[in-house]
Amino acid sequence: MNATRPASVVLANLQRILPDLEGLYTDVHAHPELSMQEVRTAGLAAEWLRRAGYEVSTGIGKTGVVGVLRHGEGPTVMLRADMDALPVAEATDVPYASKVTATDREGRTVPVMHACGHDMHVTWLAGVATLLAEMRDAWRGTILAVFQPGEETAEGAKAMIDDGLLERFPKPDVVLGQHVMVGPAGAVAGRTGVITSAADSLQIRLFGRGAHGSMPQASIDPVVMAASVVLRLQTIVSRELAAAESAVVTVGALQAGTKENVIPDEAIIKLNVRTFDEGVRQRVLAAITRIVNAEAAASGAPRPPEITPLDNYDLVVNDQAASARVVEAFRQHFLPESVRQTGPASASEDFGSFGTQWGVPSVFWFVGGTDPVAYAKAKEAGKVNEIPTNHNPRFLPVLHPTLETGVEAMVVAAMAWLGRADR
């Protein structure tokens, strides 16, 4: 028997709680917190869970929050939202735009913005948790609502796991998660198999010999060395990988010197690598090491460069059977044109750590956050790439129907397990 109790029963109260969810979203958006500093956001999440009747644990992996709601015998479903923001100065004009600054781990004062949409993720899960608690007679099993810190630095999932998440809470039968992205609001998109890339962030420190700007012959110029490295790194993808292979190598920071007439002693490069295959990943990382060392040697650097890993994300891989169940549920609930197939995204996530460490299937999908009319016009004009993406200072999901769609999608996916009569 494959009967599924309709998710619409759980979603019956969505319109009633929508004003409260709007208030939560604008509050979290206006008060973003950096990775592993999400104290206020975690407090709001815990408050929503307690009001809904969950058993709430806080401080998991420093600022993580876990809510458990049991209702009879049945599957255990983990629902995950990440909470952290980015060191980005917001450039939107909404009344709830962030004006927050904070101190980062290097002691610098930086602007902070929810430029990746985690404020929407927090709001979605708060709404889902509330609706499932209010309509618990529509399902049987256990809900594990996880509000995770530190996704942007690849710390949060690991921190929660290292803090005993797997031992302290019920083992789920499936782990579900979602992310707001550029795409028509009201639509959901996913795929079986790899859905987000592996990522490696590195810092390269190049050593030279400083001198007066008027006497370059007395220097070993790390600025020129760094410029050569940056240009040569661009050839890894274009000249060392086959056309059918995929990778991204992005230099996000190049720092050297403080004054125009002083040649500095050293330069710093920070770069990010995205790959979809472990063999390709290893080749790209080896090429980076080879190029950096060769350029330093060619410049006569007084000492070898230092290459330091900053963070790492594994591939997120959607389980085939679990993905099929989610897609079937989406197609029963949403309009046909609102359920889309997507290719692997070059964005990265630590969501996959939960399913991998627990040894259970996981499913991750995307929810569109762009005004549908604006997206259609941009697509027709070939200008989709001009829409502000995640991590852009102007990234701002349209509130409706993004808010409703994310709540609906997670309820629908959860009910594909909790509401089944054949469990």
Secondary structure as UniProt FT lines:
FT   HELIX           7..10
FT   HELIX           11..13
FT   HELIX           14..30
FT   TURN            35..36
FT   HELIX           39..52
FT   STRAND          55..60
FT   TURN            61..63
FT   STRAND          64..71
FT   STRAND          76..82
FT   TURN            95..96
FT   STRAND          101..103
FT   TURN            105..106
FT   STRAND          109..111
FT   HELIX           118..134
FT   HELIX           136..138
FT   STRAND          141..148
FT   TURN            151..154
FT   HELIX           156..162
FT   TURN            163..164
FT   HELIX           165..168
FT   STRAND          174..184
FT   TURN            185..186
FT   STRAND          188..190
FT   STRAND          193..196
FT   STRAND          198..207
FT   STRAND          211..212
FT   TURN            213..214
FT   HELIX           216..218
FT   HELIX           222..233
FT   HELIX           235..240
FT   TURN            243..244
FT   STRAND          247..256
FT   TURN            260..261
FT   STRAND          262..263
FT   STRAND          266..275
FT   HELIX           278..299
FT   STRAND          306..313
FT   STRAND          316..318
FT   HELIX           320..333
FT   HELIX           336..338
FT   STRAND          339..341
FT   HELIX           352..358
FT   STRAND          362..370
FT   HELIX           372..380
FT   TURN            381..382
FT   HELIX           384..386
FT   TURN            390..391
FT   TURN            393..394
FT   HELIX           399..418
FT   TURN            421..422
//
